[in-house]
């Protein structure tokens, strides 16, 4: 079997590594070898310890050269860089006079292809990119026709161990909004407006699953807005980072994931060239999405979401039980084997 190194130099996007690991592990052609930044050590679960290698969180030139030597020693023939952008990736790819492996990467933001000098240097040595949505693949091919692109969905995460104190009560409905609290990324104020003057189910919980107090955050302002509307009992928030076990536990038990990406809001432009991590989380745990109707035009979301017009968001809260009984993720699109086939075939080209 051909050895494939999966490498993550950064401190995020580790949820995208796990499905790739399974695709490779369960194939008859490839064997995965894992390399993670030390910054991710405390967040990893679901991997055998003996299969993990770690890279300095702030690698220097000698660290990159050592990594190249390790890859040669292990007989690595292909490398997939899980976050294929940034100076660390550039420095790794150019720290050796030549590469002894074929190089692939997962690109998380198409803007890198448009105007990044660093990305241009990366693309001189890495010409095969995976993307995390079909609509991004179409845009990327128009943008850079000389590069090769394929898309897959990060469908898998290991099931978390759910402690008794985080078990969802039977009489509650959990609507999870993953990600750090930033007004530019999600239309939180439209959510609050939709809840005004509503007789809400006492068990309805909006779980804002991300750090709210940070330099780009709007947590304090949002808390004031929630307080003014007397909605505190319906919201769960964190000031700091959510511990990984709690993060996964809330998602695994969620009734819906609510991205709050609305046309007419600045979030729409942001996610025209990158996916929302909320989608990955929903797909991985097969949680239905509540999405702006704009996204209904994209086939990849059909069967995974209930759609609404932004101005009709208020109407959803009275029909959640109907939505709960819907059938989701029934298409072969959502089968791991379907996504694995596209991924593995691209590696074989």
Backbone torsions as a table, in degrees:
resi	resn	phi	psi	omega
1	UNK	NA	148.1	-179.2
2	UNK	-85.7	131.0	-179.1
3	UNK	-82.9	133.4	178.3
4	UNK	-122.3	123.6	176.4
5	UNK	-89.3	127.6	171.2
6	UNK	-101.3	120.5	-174.1
7	UNK	-123.3	129.8	172.0
8	UNK	-123.3	110.3	-179.2
9	UNK	-83.8	-19.2	-172.5
10	UNK	-97.9	-165.8	-176.6
11	UNK	-115.0	24.7	178.4
12	UNK	-151.3	-176.5	178.4
13	UNK	63.9	16.9	178.5
14	UNK	-66.0	-22.6	178.4
15	UNK	-66.6	-18.8	179.8
16	UNK	-83.7	-19.9	179.5
17	UNK	-70.6	-41.5	-171.2
18	UNK	-58.2	-48.4	177.9
19	UNK	-61.6	-37.0	177.3
20	UNK	-63.7	-40.7	177.0
21	UNK	-57.4	-45.0	179.6
22	UNK	-67.1	-42.3	178.8
23	UNK	-54.3	-46.0	-177.0
24	UNK	-73.6	-43.4	-176.5
25	UNK	-61.8	-36.9	-175.6
26	UNK	-92.5	1.3	178.4
27	UNK	-87.1	163.2	177.7
28	UNK	-96.4	-1.2	-174.5
29	UNK	-110.0	-23.2	-171.8
30	UNK	-129.1	154.5	174.9
31	UNK	-127.5	121.1	-178.0
32	UNK	-80.4	143.8	171.6
33	UNK	-128.0	126.0	-168.7
34	UNK	-102.7	132.0	174.7
35	UNK	-129.3	120.2	-179.8
36	UNK	-122.8	151.1	168.9
37	UNK	-63.4	143.6	176.5
38	UNK	-60.0	-21.1	178.8
39	UNK	-63.9	-18.0	-177.1
40	UNK	-100.1	0.2	-172.9
41	UNK	-51.6	-44.1	-174.7
42	UNK	-80.0	-4.1	-178.1
43	UNK	-105.6	-8.8	-173.0
44	UNK	-85.2	135.9	171.6
45	UNK	-152.4	154.3	-179.7
46	UNK	96.2	-1.3	179.3
47	UNK	-110.9	140.8	171.9
48	UNK	-64.1	132.2	-176.1
49	UNK	-58.1	-34.3	-176.5
50	UNK	-70.6	-11.8	-179.8
51	UNK	-95.4	-2.1	-174.7
52	UNK	-96.9	134.6	169.8
53	UNK	-121.2	147.8	-177.6
54	UNK	-121.8	146.9	-179.3
55	UNK	-115.7	146.3	176.0
56	UNK	-53.9	140.0	178.6
57	UNK	-64.0	-27.9	177.3
58	UNK	-127.4	73.9	-173.3
59	UNK	-67.4	143.5	175.2
60	UNK	-104.2	179.5	-176.3
61	UNK	-55.7	-42.8	-178.0
62	UNK	-66.8	-30.6	177.8
63	UNK	-66.2	-40.2	178.0
64	UNK	-66.3	-41.7	178.6
65	UNK	-63.9	-39.3	177.4
66	UNK	-64.2	-37.4	178.7
67	UNK	-64.4	-42.7	176.2
68	UNK	-59.0	-42.9	179.0
69	UNK	-63.4	-41.3	178.9
70	UNK	-62.7	-42.6	179.4
71	UNK	-62.2	-41.3	177.7
72	UNK	-65.0	-43.6	-179.3
73	UNK	-61.1	-37.6	-179.1
74	UNK	-80.5	-7.0	179.8
75	UNK	74.4	33.1	-179.5
76	UNK	-70.9	128.9	-179.8
77	UNK	-105.3	-23.5	178.5
78	UNK	-136.7	144.0	177.1
79	UNK	-125.5	133.2	172.6
80	UNK	-116.6	116.5	177.9
81	UNK	-91.8	118.0	-169.4
82	UNK	-69.8	-30.2	172.1
83	UNK	-124.4	92.4	-168.2
84	UNK	-88.8	55.2	177.2
85	UNK	-154.3	162.9	176.4
86	UNK	98.8	167.3	-173.4
87	UNK	-67.5	-33.7	179.3
88	UNK	-61.9	-42.2	179.4
89	UNK	-66.7	-45.7	177.3
90	UNK	-56.6	-47.3	-177.4
91	UNK	-64.8	-38.4	176.9
92	UNK	-62.2	-48.1	-175.6
93	UNK	-66.7	-28.3	-177.2
94	UNK	-105.1	9.1	178.9
95	UNK	-85.8	-0.6	175.1
96	UNK	-127.1	143.5	-178.3
97	UNK	-60.9	-32.8	178.0
98	UNK	-147.9	158.3	-179.6
99	UNK	-98.4	137.3	178.4
100	UNK	-99.1	20.8	-178.2
101	UNK	-151.0	158.9	170.7
102	UNK	-80.2	141.2	-174.0
103	UNK	-117.3	132.2	176.9
104	UNK	-127.1	164.2	177.7
105	UNK	-156.8	154.8	174.0
106	UNK	-98.0	119.8	180.0
107	UNK	-101.2	125.0	-173.8
108	UNK	-98.5	-10.7	-176.3
109	UNK	-148.9	117.7	-178.4
110	UNK	-67.3	-18.9	179.0
111	UNK	-61.2	-25.2	177.9
112	UNK	-62.4	-33.9	179.8
113	UNK	-74.5	-23.1	-174.1
114	UNK	-80.3	-41.1	-167.6
115	UNK	-145.2	14.8	-177.6
116	UNK	-100.7	119.0	175.0
117	UNK	-64.2	-39.5	177.7
118	UNK	-59.2	-42.3	179.7
119	UNK	-66.9	-35.4	177.8
120	UNK	-61.2	-40.6	177.2
121	UNK	-67.0	-39.8	176.5
122	UNK	-60.4	-42.6	-175.5
123	UNK	-70.9	-13.3	173.3
124	UNK	-70.4	-23.8	-179.5
125	UNK	-116.9	-16.7	179.6
126	UNK	-124.4	105.5	-174.0
127	UNK	-112.8	3.7	-177.6
128	UNK	-120.8	109.8	-174.7
129	UNK	-114.1	134.1	166.4
130	UNK	-91.4	142.7	174.0
131	UNK	-123.5	162.2	-171.8
132	UNK	-104.8	15.1	175.5
133	UNK	-157.9	145.3	180.0
134	UNK	-63.3	-38.8	-177.0
135	UNK	-66.9	-27.4	175.8
136	UNK	-73.2	-34.8	178.3
137	UNK	-60.8	-45.0	179.8
138	UNK	-61.7	-43.1	-180.0
139	UNK	-66.9	-40.7	-177.1
140	UNK	-65.5	-39.5	-179.1
141	UNK	-64.5	-34.3	175.9
142	UNK	-72.1	-35.1	-176.3
143	UNK	-73.6	-42.7	-177.3
144	UNK	-135.3	78.2	-174.8
145	UNK	-64.9	-17.2	-179.0
146	UNK	-85.0	-9.8	176.3
147	UNK	-97.5	160.0	179.5
148	UNK	-105.3	139.0	-176.8
149	UNK	-133.2	145.0	170.7
150	UNK	-143.0	155.7	179.1
151	UNK	-122.9	150.2	171.7
152	UNK	-148.4	162.0	177.9
153	UNK	-106.3	134.5	-179.3
154	UNK	-80.6	82.2	-167.3
155	UNK	-86.0	-12.7	-166.6
156	UNK	-123.1	139.0	167.4
157	UNK	-142.6	147.3	177.6
158	UNK	-66.1	142.6	-179.6
159	UNK	-66.0	128.8	179.3
160	UNK	-74.9	156.8	172.5
161	UNK	-84.8	117.2	-173.2
162	UNK	-95.1	114.5	179.6
163	UNK	-75.3	158.8	-175.6
164	UNK	-59.8	-35.6	-176.8
165	UNK	-76.0	-9.3	177.2
166	UNK	-114.3	14.3	177.3
167	UNK	-73.8	130.6	-178.0
168	UNK	-69.8	126.0	175.8
169	UNK	-61.9	145.5	-176.1
170	UNK	-63.0	-25.9	-176.1
171	UNK	-95.1	12.5	179.7
172	UNK	-110.8	151.5	173.0
173	UNK	-116.7	122.7	-177.2
174	UNK	-104.0	119.5	173.6
175	UNK	-112.4	112.6	-172.4
176	UNK	-99.3	132.2	174.2
177	UNK	-114.9	93.8	-176.8
178	UNK	-74.1	151.8	173.8
179	UNK	112.3	156.5	177.6
180	UNK	-61.8	146.1	-175.3
181	UNK	-77.7	104.6	177.8
182	UNK	-139.4	125.9	-179.1
183	UNK	-60.0	-31.3	-176.9
184	UNK	-72.4	-20.6	-176.8
185	UNK	-95.6	-26.4	-176.9
186	UNK	-145.6	145.8	-175.0
187	UNK	-89.4	67.9	-177.5
188	UNK	-62.7	-35.6	-175.0
189	UNK	-67.4	-33.9	175.0
190	UNK	-64.6	-35.4	176.3
191	UNK	-61.7	-49.0	-178.6
192	UNK	-62.5	-40.8	178.9
193	UNK	-62.4	-35.1	-179.2
194	UNK	-70.5	-19.2	-177.9
195	UNK	-93.6	-9.9	-178.6
196	UNK	-66.5	140.6	176.3
197	UNK	57.9	29.4	177.8
198	UNK	-108.1	143.7	171.7
199	UNK	-89.5	91.7	-171.8
200	UNK	-84.2	146.9	173.5
201	UNK	-58.1	129.6	-178.9
202	UNK	-58.0	-23.8	-178.0
203	UNK	-92.2	5.5	-179.3
204	UNK	-76.6	125.2	-179.3
205	UNK	-127.7	128.4	171.5
206	UNK	-102.2	117.0	-173.8
207	UNK	-106.4	104.8	-178.4
208	UNK	-86.4	91.5	-164.4
209	UNK	-88.0	74.9	178.8
210	UNK	179.7	164.7	179.4
211	UNK	-64.0	133.8	-178.5
212	UNK	-106.8	-23.1	179.5
213	UNK	-105.5	101.9	175.7
214	UNK	-157.6	174.4	-170.4
215	UNK	-61.6	-28.7	178.8
216	UNK	-104.8	7.0	-171.2
217	UNK	-88.6	163.9	178.8
218	UNK	-127.1	26.6	-177.5
219	UNK	-59.2	-49.2	-179.1
220	UNK	-60.0	-41.8	178.5
221	UNK	-63.7	-42.4	-178.6
222	UNK	-65.9	-38.7	177.7
223	UNK	-61.0	-39.6	177.9
224	UNK	-63.6	-41.5	179.5
225	UNK	-63.4	-41.4	178.9
226	UNK	-64.3	-42.4	180.0
227	UNK	-64.2	-43.2	-178.8
228	UNK	-61.0	-31.2	-179.6
229	UNK	-92.9	2.2	178.6
230	UNK	57.1	46.6	-177.6
231	UNK	-111.7	12.0	-172.9
232	UNK	-54.9	-38.3	-175.7
233	UNK	-68.6	-14.3	-179.4
234	UNK	-97.2	-1.4	-175.9
235	UNK	-123.3	140.6	171.6
236	UNK	-121.4	126.4	-177.7
237	UNK	-136.0	160.5	175.2
238	UNK	-124.3	138.7	173.7
239	UNK	-73.4	-43.4	-174.8
240	UNK	-106.8	-171.2	178.4
241	UNK	-60.4	143.6	177.2
242	UNK	-81.9	125.3	176.7
243	UNK	-53.3	141.1	-171.3
244	UNK	-58.2	-38.7	-179.4
245	UNK	-65.5	-37.4	176.3
246	UNK	-68.1	-43.5	-180.0
247	UNK	-54.8	-50.9	-177.8
248	UNK	-68.5	-35.6	-178.5
249	UNK	-65.6	-44.0	178.1
250	UNK	-63.7	-41.6	-179.7
251	UNK	-65.5	-43.9	-177.3
252	UNK	-61.4	-26.0	-178.0
253	UNK	-104.5	3.3	-175.7
254	UNK	-65.7	147.5	172.4
255	UNK	-85.3	-35.3	179.3
256	UNK	-148.1	152.7	167.5
257	UNK	-109.3	130.4	-177.1
258	UNK	-116.7	101.8	-177.7
259	UNK	-72.2	-26.5	-178.2
260	UNK	57.7	39.7	174.3
261	UNK	-103.2	108.7	-172.1
262	UNK	-118.3	139.7	171.6
263	UNK	-64.0	138.9	-175.0
264	UNK	92.8	-11.3	175.9
265	UNK	-107.7	153.9	-176.9
266	UNK	-61.7	-19.7	178.3
267	UNK	-64.1	-28.7	-177.2
268	UNK	-61.5	-45.0	179.9
269	UNK	-66.6	-37.9	-178.2
270	UNK	-60.2	-43.0	-174.1
271	UNK	-95.0	13.0	173.2
272	UNK	-76.0	-18.8	-176.8
273	UNK	-127.2	11.7	173.4
274	UNK	-156.0	158.4	177.3
275	UNK	-87.2	164.8	171.0
276	UNK	-91.0	137.2	175.2
277	UNK	-59.5	-23.4	177.7
278	UNK	-60.6	-35.5	179.4
279	UNK	-66.6	-45.9	178.0
280	UNK	-55.4	-45.4	-177.6
281	UNK	-64.1	-41.8	178.7
282	UNK	-64.0	-46.3	-179.2
283	UNK	-61.5	-43.4	-174.9
284	UNK	-61.5	-38.3	-178.4
285	UNK	-103.5	8.7	179.7
286	UNK	53.6	43.9	177.0
287	UNK	-95.4	129.0	179.4
288	UNK	-64.6	144.5	179.1
289	UNK	-94.6	149.2	165.9
290	UNK	-108.0	113.7	-168.5
291	UNK	-131.5	149.6	171.1
292	UNK	-54.5	139.9	-176.0
293	UNK	-59.6	-20.6	177.1
294	UNK	-52.9	-38.4	-174.7
295	UNK	-77.1	-8.4	178.4
296	UNK	-67.4	-17.5	178.9
297	UNK	-76.1	-11.5	-178.0
298	UNK	-99.3	115.7	-175.0
299	UNK	-54.9	-29.2	-175.0
300	UNK	-67.2	-14.5	179.6
301	UNK	-99.1	-12.1	-178.7
302	UNK	-68.4	137.9	-177.3
303	UNK	84.2	-3.4	178.6
304	UNK	-121.0	0.3	-171.0
305	UNK	-149.1	158.4	163.6
306	UNK	-107.7	134.0	-174.6
307	UNK	-108.2	150.5	179.1
308	UNK	-147.0	153.8	168.6
309	UNK	-78.8	141.1	-174.6
310	UNK	-54.5	-38.6	-178.0
311	UNK	-75.7	-8.1	179.5
312	UNK	-103.6	10.5	-176.6
313	UNK	-56.1	-34.8	-177.6
314	UNK	-57.7	-34.3	-174.8
315	UNK	-70.2	-20.9	-175.3
316	UNK	-66.7	-36.5	-168.5
317	UNK	-66.9	-18.8	178.9
318	UNK	-92.6	-5.7	-177.8
319	UNK	-124.5	22.7	-178.0
320	UNK	-62.4	-35.2	-179.8
321	UNK	-62.7	-37.2	176.6
322	UNK	-63.7	-44.0	179.5
323	UNK	-65.7	-34.3	179.4
324	UNK	-61.3	-32.8	-176.5
325	UNK	-84.4	1.2	-179.9
326	UNK	-69.1	163.0	177.8
327	UNK	-100.8	122.1	-175.7
328	UNK	-126.7	157.0	175.2
329	UNK	55.1	42.6	-178.9
330	UNK	-92.8	-22.9	-177.2
331	UNK	-70.7	155.9	176.2
332	UNK	-62.9	-19.9	176.5
333	UNK	-53.2	-32.7	-174.1
334	UNK	-94.5	7.8	175.9
335	UNK	-84.8	137.4	-179.0
336	UNK	-57.1	-38.5	-178.2
337	UNK	-62.0	-34.3	179.5
338	UNK	-67.0	-46.2	179.7
339	UNK	-69.6	-37.1	179.1
340	UNK	-63.3	-39.0	-178.6
341	UNK	-60.0	-47.2	179.2
342	UNK	-62.6	-41.8	-178.8
343	UNK	-63.9	-50.5	-175.3
344	UNK	-69.1	-37.5	178.5
345	UNK	-62.9	-36.2	178.1
346	UNK	-65.2	-39.4	177.9
347	UNK	-66.2	-25.3	-177.8
348	UNK	-84.4	-12.5	-177.3
349	UNK	-69.0	NA	NA
